[in-house]
Structures are given as C-alpha cells and as structure tokens.
Amino acid sequence: MSRRREAAAGLLVLSVACLLAGGCGGRPDMARVSGTVTYEGKPVPDAILLFKPKDKSPGAARTDASGRYRLNTFRPGDGGFAGSNVVTITPWVEGFIELPDDAITGRKPPPEVPRPDIPDRYRTLTTTPLTVEIIAGKSNQIDFELAE
C-alpha cells in the first residue's frame, strides 16, 4: 500500500472512531449541565432527573446527598442537547431481582432507604411544569426549587 493510501486509511479510521465516540472535541449541539434540586428549601438526594429534548436522545442525572447533579447523555458529564428540554424528577428506586438460590446464598434486598419527597406532578413528561433551555457552548447551571 502506498504512503498516500496508508495516510488516507488512517484518517478514515480516526474519523470513524471520533464519530463513534460522540464527536472529537465534543458535539456542537450539546452543552454541560449541572445544578441542584431542592424541595421546600432542603436538598433532594437520590432523585433522577430526565431532560427530554424534542426528537433527540434524553439526558439523565442522579442527585447526590446535597441535591447536586451533573447531566449525562452519552457518557458521564457530557451534558444534554441544546434547546428546549422538558424535565422530570423522580425518586431513585434501588433495583433488586430475586434469584432462585437467594435462600441458599442468604442474599437479601438492600435496606429500605427513605425516598425523596417529590410531588407527583414533577414525575411524568405529561404533567411536569419544568421546561428549561440548554444553551450550546456554555456550561449551564440549572437549579430546581420544587414546590407543592
């Protein structure tokens, strides 16, 4: 293979790798998003946020013990798609699938933890009043103060 063909093949492989990785240098139609969630002035821990743009992949985040979150769409911390996003906030529920040998192994479900108190209207796309604008090329700080 000639040097020119080798260089062209190498460039093609690099280009495909960048596309599969979500774009080299980040996607221009996305931006980083972080913030806090509070309810009645108190942080909301262990809540799941879903940012749903029109006709694109949604981004998701989980709040920490202080109610802070960082949005992820394709990889950790990459943010969400620019433009208008409808946002839902729901409590995190620890999953547990019972297995046939649990009685033998002694495996038990995780202990119950208090779930965050989030009013029902914030939990579904059809009832949430939360709509935000993500601005491309900017780090977006979006805080949510939930109310009854």
N, C-alpha and C positions, 0 to 999 in steps of 0.2 A: 504494500500500500504506500502511495506517495505521501510525503510530509503534508501536503495540502489536504489530502483526503483524511489523514490522521487528525489534523487540526480541526477539520470540519466535523468529523465524527465525535471528537472530544467536546466540541462546542455544543453539538446536538445532545449528547448525554448530559452535560451540565445544565442545559436549558430545560430538559425534561425533568431532571432532579429538582430544579428550582420550582417548576410548576407543581410537581407532586408535593413539595414541602410547603405549599401555600404561597409561593412567590418569594423571590430573592429580595431581601430588604423590606419585607412586609407588603401587605396589599394596600394599594392607594385608596380603596373603598372601605377600609376598616380603620378603627381608632381604638386606643386603650380606654377602658372604662373602669372606674373604681368608685367606692363611696361607702356610706354606712346606711344601715336600716335601723330606725328606732320606732317604738310604739309607746305612746304616752310618755315620751321623753327618755325611755330606757332602751338600751341596745337590744336588738333582736338576734340572739345566737341561733345557729343551726337552722337557718332559713335558706330555701332555694329560690334564687331569682332566675327568671327566664325572660330574656329580651328577644322579642319576635319582630323582626323587620318584615316588610311585605316582600314575598317571593324570594327570600334568601334564608340561609341556614340560621337558626336561632343560636344565641349565646347563652351560657348558663354560669352561675356562680353560687357558692355556698358561703354564708356569713360565718365569721369566727365568733369567739366568745364576746368580743367587743362590738359585734354587729357590722364589722367591716367585710367588704367583698372585693374581688377582682374578677372581671368578666373574662370568660374563655369561650371561643367558638371552635377553633380547630386545634389549638394547642394552648397550654397554660399561659395566661396573661396576655393573649393576643388581642383581646377586646371584642368588639362587635362591629356589625356593618353600619356605616354612616347612614344617616337619615332617621326617619321616624320609626320608633320601636314601641310596641305595646309590651308592658312589663307585668308579669305575675310574680307574686311572692307567696310561697307555701312552706309549711314546716318540713324539715328533713325527717324522713322516717327510715330507721335502720332496717335493712332487709335481713330476713332470716328464712332460709329454706330448710324445712325439716327433712332429715335423711333417715332411711330405714335403720341404720345402725346407731342412731343417737342414743338409744337406751343402753347399748353395749359400750360405746365410747364415752358416754357421760357428757357429750356436747349439749350445751344449753343455749337458748337465745340470749342475746345481750341484755343487760339490765335495762328496765324501763327508765327513760330519762324524760324530764319534763319537756314537752314540746312548746315552742314559742307560741304565744297567743297572737294569732294573726286573724283579723276579721275576714269572714268568708268572701267578701266582695273582691279582695285582692288576689284570690286563689285561682281564678279562671280567666282565660282570654276574653270570654264574652261578658264578664262582669267587672273586670278591673278598670278603675278610673285612671290608671297610671300609663301615660304616654310620654316618652322622652325623645329628644333629638340628640343623636350622636353626631359630633362634628369630626369629619375626616381630618387627619393630620394634626390632631390635638389630643392631649391627654384629658379626657372628660371626667370630671368629678361630679357624680350624680348621687345625691343623698335622698333617702326616702324617709319622711316622717309620717308614719301610718296613724290614722285616727279612726275612731269608732264611727 
